[in-house]
Amino acid sequence: MEMCYSFRMNNIIFKIVPANWFKRRTPRPEPKPVNVIKIDGFKLMKNHLCRMHVKFDNGEVREFLSRVIYSDINGKWLVDGMHVYVEVVFGVRDKDSN
């Protein structure tokens, strides 16, 4: 699954990061996340808790208690919902604004 531009909030985009959970597990058919609908209570603060609403390819919408994480190693912010996580991308401007 490719990274998907999912949800925009102000000048931030949240991209779903593909995850392969089957390295040591037997693969099971599970729905794949296709779109982040919204993130309630998001704050750019380490270990902040928020709620991420995600739509899957089977049409199901799930809500995950999520945690905002900052990686000192690669300098990236993530929102981790355990089953789905997204990368936080900054400085995104609309095509029309110059």
N, C-alpha and C positions, 0 to 999 in steps of 0.2 A: 504494500500500500504506500502510495506517495504521500508526502506532507501535503496537507490540505489547508488553504487559507480559510479559517473557520469563522471567526467572530471578530468584529472591529469595535473598539471602545475608544473614543477620542482619537488619539494618534497611535494607538496600540493595536496590533493584530495578534490573535492567539492562533498558533498553528498546531494542529494535531500532530504528534510525533508518533510514527509507526513503532509498534512494539511487537517483538516476537517472544511470546511467553512459553514457547514449546521447546526450548533448548533442552530441558530435562523432563519434559512432560509429554504425554501422548496427546497429539493434536485432537481437538474436538471442534466440531462446527459451531462457531460462535459469531454473533453479529459483529460487524466492524463499525467503529465510529466514523461518521462521515461529516458531522457538523456540530460545532459548539453553538448552542442557541443563546445562552447567556451565562454570565458568572456573577452571581449575587454576592455582594459584600467584598468584592476584590479590592485589595490594597497592596501596593508594592512595598511589602514589609516582610522580612524573613519570618517564616513559620506562621503567618497569618492564615486563619481558617476562613474558607468561603464555600459557596455551593456552586458546583458546575453542572449545568444542564446540557446533556449531549444527546444528539439524534443519531441512531444507528441505521445501517443499510436495510434493515427489515422494517423501518418506520417507527420503531420503539423509541421513546424518549425516557432517559434515565437521569436521575439527580444523584450526584456524588458529593459527599463531604470531602473537600479538597484542601490542600495546604500549599501556600506559596513558598517556593524554595529558591534560594540563590546559590549557584555553584561558584565557589572561589576558584576552582580549577579552570573552568572555561569561561567564567564571567557571564553566564546566562541565567535568566530568570525562568522558572517553570512553575506551572500549576499542576500539582500531582493529585489525581483523583483515584489512585490505586489501579483502577481498570483502564483509565484513559489519562494521559498527561499531555499538556500543551506547552509549547515554547512561547514566551512573551517576546514580541518583536517591536522595537521602538522606532519613532521617527518616520512613521508611514504617513505620507501625504496623499490627499485626493489628487487624481489626475488633473482635475479642473483648477486646483489652486496653484498659483505660481508665486 
